[in-house]
């Protein structure tokens, strides 16, 4: 399956030439389980390991899966307080016939549905993990896009209006059945857009499993990953999505995004908001809107994953029927707004 997704002979030649090490000519690749959109591989050879990202197979939605943008933002943030992986090279398709980029494999833990054995075993360590995570987002939003060479990375004016239109368009492009609740949520979002306080670099999918935690220090983030949806815009969209994924004790987990924040010691959702407000000085009076928008956006993402999975375009990964989760997201979003 991997050999159908990556031409390893051409990839090995490209790596050897770019890195000046012939050991990369004999390269192997393994698809990392968990990728719901762009496909992520571990590349290995006797010279070490690297990470490659490429789009999914099949027909792609407009404006999605731009590998060049992912590579560019990580390169720009390299000298800043926001940790990212070093980019080895970006290929628009000339080298191996597939748009992709290769980056270093950052050491540490990518944490999904469970903490590694013996890691952050105390409630105090988990609170530190949570605070570091939220402050990393605040650090990203504190950066001046112009100062890091990303002044033209997006159009921040009218960002929310375009986001509602964009995700509405993605819904139309990927829907397989009618969900009146989601259509109503879309209508209400479009009719009640709050004024934008400021414009920053927006990650677009900031959650626990999109960072690499240091293996020895649970209070340290070694890299922020998955910049596919990054742009310039309203930072509170990042915070709204973060709080959606931040499940508390007793709440149902999302099948696509299993998490750990329900475990004893992690901040509550209100404490997450308070930590961000303190670190950034942001007024969070309109957070209910941003949380409702997060429900809409994630419902559309889930529909896209479901459609691509059913079409066999997810590298053999099967995410099952997500109709019930999409409906629940729509209903919860309506309650918020």
Steps between C-alpha positions, in 0.01 A plus 500: 500500500775750594681434173182599315491832691870594472749425217780394735765468228458862390457615859824329606692669220355842592586455868854386426561801277344754737670361813830402341474148643469195274360297790162661421488324161382191686198657669192337648171666602225427749161673504432646844157401625282790607529734201149606397590729208852532363692175524803485730785249467810412698793463261784280622844400381834417656553879518204554735134598482305787343133590456324547164159661447296469179135555401250214507430314180192563290320823415593788732278782621591849374779681692570198721821298550756767399834353606686819412308701760568244772871506425515879475339575836723255685811648341385851594437404864834325540677793675200589721375385841254264326679166451471334157673220310786591264399469135739289289337579167169577331417336168217651292501177300815536289723258693274205575184584306295571815469828688657441842752622753752330725588617851708382790348250741481694827571283806231469764143380543204561269216421740160387377265279698730414793803633685819296453570262787645691796471838324335796678375261766423772757219754487753781542687387187176485303406853601843613386449315169171679450629846586802459272274392217268800537789744538660361184187606313516842662867526392399426141230765507745754647729485195506784247438334160693772317803455727527128421443535125135394498336835439348367177407158639127578506235772487406575860233758417164327475653174617198364687259578218725311257543213743126451534466513121798271446387228738148535368642436154698201627178365648325532165793331326521201735146447633344164430163563668293787643565626854251786557655582839838564339342717233326704773824534696670626187222758449522628858879523487483708183242733657676564833871553426667693786755779442858374469723629782836435332671312219771239559648180362229237545592131524155371407516163680672558833448196723701271729586240236638768267795579726807300601555495876853460634553140616673607823317823582119497473504877534684550171368492143771409246297572186158607374390280208235491226489852355267405213228750599727784611452855373462857626173571675306512825691318778182421693412243233800299624383533859145399413620181330739426787213510749289271280771233507567562870267236643437499873435209737164338422473644148485275194821479297507561124581185303725700264683686779543282808668700774640511850372829640223323693761340726546626861728803522430660162348846494127538456376674188438818699853485639634464145318817401624683811860390433483625141339829603771560759782416257361702208296779657207411271134577570308171480146642522406354159642150557162327462495604132851367440414175675188463284709563189744231618214251515400591144854480366573165664171355378600592144849354552344179631277481193803541275691228684198270479460559127873452424514188718201349320667577166822325608709819486641481855788259451295200609373662820129449571330750733153348475164679488517841666141613436399492869800709608437754225138539611602532868754769412236696309251482788758601762610789279143624477471496879814712529398767253 
